[in-house]
Amino acid sequence: MDCQQVEQLLSHYFDHELRLDQRAEVESHLEDCPPCSDQLADIRMLSDAARSLSSARPPHDLWDRIAAQLKEPRLPESVNNYDTVDLKSKSRFDQKRSWSLVAVAAVLLIGVGLFWTLQPASHPHDPLISYAQLLDSSPLAAQEHLVSQYSGQTVSVDEAVQLVGYRPRNVDPPPSGYSCDRLVVLDMPCCKCVQAVWQRADQTQVAIFEHKSKMDDWFEGEPSVNIKCREKVCRVTQLDGQLAATWRIGSRLVTAIGVRDTDELATFVAAL
């Protein structure tokens, strides 16, 4: 690799997003290139400076205040009762939003949410909430933050299997209408977790995580409801305008962040 190639990869190298072979090439170049090593040191210094900022979290009712003005569809008021709803009743969480709503929400969240996103998390799984907040408006920033918080690395299917010690279901090809943008292994508090980033035809993304944890560990305290989807109980959680869903497959759990509605959730449950 030459300096130009390495410079384009330095941020991904620092965030552990490169494949193992790419990482080895960058490290080999850095050993003999002081200018590129200096750039890496600058990236590390900026990251350390950001981490040294005082911890802060947005008010819990931030999105409620935004949604009240934007008339954003919300989950039912009884979401904390964990009632089980059968999809055969055709009740749906309509997550279709106009582009103008997304634009306004993005501006508001960038103004007040992005700052909090970059702060150290007070709960081990808070970065997942920050990830959901940014997934629509800034998917690359969302991914970079998640990887930096959980020492993630982009991997191949074989590398993912080797790192976690089993073959996760989300490493298999996604359902029709989706493509796999990347696979990432994250060192999370509960376990080594495999994240598959699936891309829709409209270029938007949904993240599929396979992990070991309790059903409610990841989004404790967030508005949630249990629904029945293709004979599986799924815990659906509202995360500042995004939907996340968790269901069990064998001894492990799958969590999808960025689900649009229950029709899409049913597609994912059937595929996994």
JORANOR-V603937 format. One record per backbone hydrogen bond with DSSP energy under -0.5 kcal/mol. CO is the residue of the C=O (numbers start at 1). NH is the residue of the N-H. If there is no record, write none. Layout:
co->CO nh->NH
co->CO nh->NH
//
This chain:
co->2 nh->6
co->3 nh->7
co->4 nh->8
co->5 nh->9
co->6 nh->9
co->6 nh->10
co->9 nh->13
co->10 nh->14
co->11 nh->15
co->12 nh->17
co->12 nh->18
co->13 nh->16
co->19 nh->23
co->20 nh->24
co->21 nh->25
co->22 nh->26
co->23 nh->27
co->24 nh->28
co->25 nh->29
co->26 nh->30
co->27 nh->31
co->28 nh->32
co->29 nh->32
co->30 nh->33
co->33 nh->37
co->34 nh->38
co->35 nh->39
co->36 nh->40
co->37 nh->41
co->38 nh->42
co->39 nh->43
co->40 nh->44
co->41 nh->45
co->42 nh->46
co->43 nh->47
co->44 nh->48
co->45 nh->49
co->46 nh->50
co->47 nh->51
co->48 nh->52
co->50 nh->53
co->59 nh->62
co->61 nh->65
co->62 nh->66
co->63 nh->67
co->64 nh->68
co->65 nh->69
co->66 nh->69
co->66 nh->70
co->67 nh->71
co->67 nh->72
co->76 nh->79
co->77 nh->80
co->78 nh->81
co->79 nh->82
co->83 nh->85
co->83 nh->226
co->85 nh->228
co->86 nh->89
co->87 nh->90
co->92 nh->94
co->93 nh->95
co->98 nh->102
co->99 nh->103
co->100 nh->104
co->101 nh->105
co->102 nh->106
co->103 nh->107
co->104 nh->108
co->105 nh->109
co->106 nh->110
co->107 nh->111
co->108 nh->112
co->109 nh->113
co->109 nh->114
co->112 nh->116
co->113 nh->117
co->114 nh->118
co->116 nh->119
co->123 nh->126
co->125 nh->128
co->125 nh->129
co->126 nh->129
co->126 nh->130
co->127 nh->131
co->128 nh->132
co->129 nh->133
co->130 nh->134
co->131 nh->135
co->132 nh->136
co->134 nh->138
co->138 nh->142
co->139 nh->143
co->140 nh->144
co->141 nh->145
co->142 nh->146
co->143 nh->147
co->144 nh->148
co->145 nh->149
co->146 nh->150
co->147 nh->152
co->150 nh->187
co->153 nh->185
co->155 nh->183
co->156 nh->160
co->157 nh->161
co->158 nh->162
co->159 nh->163
co->160 nh->164
co->161 nh->165
co->166 nh->168
co->168 nh->171
co->169 nh->172
co->175 nh->178
co->177 nh->201
co->179 nh->181
co->179 nh->199
co->182 nh->197
co->183 nh->155
co->184 nh->186
co->184 nh->195
co->185 nh->153
co->186 nh->188
co->186 nh->193
co->191 nh->188
co->191 nh->193
co->193 nh->186
co->193 nh->195
co->194 nh->210
co->195 nh->184
co->195 nh->197
co->196 nh->198
co->196 nh->208
co->197 nh->181
co->197 nh->182
co->198 nh->206
co->199 nh->179
co->200 nh->203
co->204 nh->200
co->206 nh->198
co->207 nh->209
co->207 nh->257
co->208 nh->196
co->209 nh->255
co->210 nh->194
co->211 nh->213
co->211 nh->253
co->214 nh->217
co->217 nh->220
co->219 nh->222
co->223 nh->238
co->224 nh->82
co->225 nh->236
co->226 nh->85
co->227 nh->229
co->227 nh->234
co->228 nh->87
co->229 nh->232
co->232 nh->229
co->232 nh->234
co->234 nh->227
co->234 nh->236
co->235 nh->246
co->236 nh->225
co->237 nh->239
co->237 nh->244
co->239 nh->242
co->242 nh->239
co->243 nh->258
co->243 nh->259
co->244 nh->237
co->245 nh->256
co->246 nh->235
co->247 nh->254
co->249 nh->252
co->252 nh->249
co->253 nh->211
co->254 nh->247
co->255 nh->209
co->256 nh->245
co->257 nh->207
co->259 nh->243
co->261 nh->265
co->262 nh->266
co->263 nh->267
co->264 nh->268
co->265 nh->269
co->266 nh->270
co->267 nh->271
co->268 nh->272
//
